[in-house]
């Protein structure tokens, strides 16, 4: 492994859910890295689409998730929907 490479996390349902959740948080403007003056405006259309994608994933995996995975995606969707409405 070279100096510029770094280990990647395992490809898990938890990591996928967390990645999509963070994507929505960025789109809603909840997360920003850099100067406050450079903060982009929230993209509500894109955030809604990403929330819908996570909801579709929840529907398509229904009955195939562990209890922890089910709780994770349900709680993530609840939180993101609440934040979107705020």
Residue pairs with C-beta under 8 A, 6 or more apart in sequence:
1 7
9 15
13 61
13 65
13 69
13 72
14 68
14 69
14 72
16 57
17 54
17 57
17 69
17 72
17 73
17 76
18 76
20 50
20 53
20 54
20 57
20 76
21 54
21 76
21 79
21 80
22 31
23 50
24 47
24 50
24 51
24 54
24 80
24 83
24 84
25 31
25 80
25 83
26 32
27 42
27 43
27 44
27 46
27 47
27 50
28 42
28 44
28 47
28 83
28 84
29 39
29 40
29 41
29 42
30 83
32 38
32 39
32 40
44 84
47 84
48 84
51 77
51 80
51 81
51 84
54 73
54 76
54 77
54 80
55 77
57 73
58 73
58 74
58 77
61 69
61 73
65 73
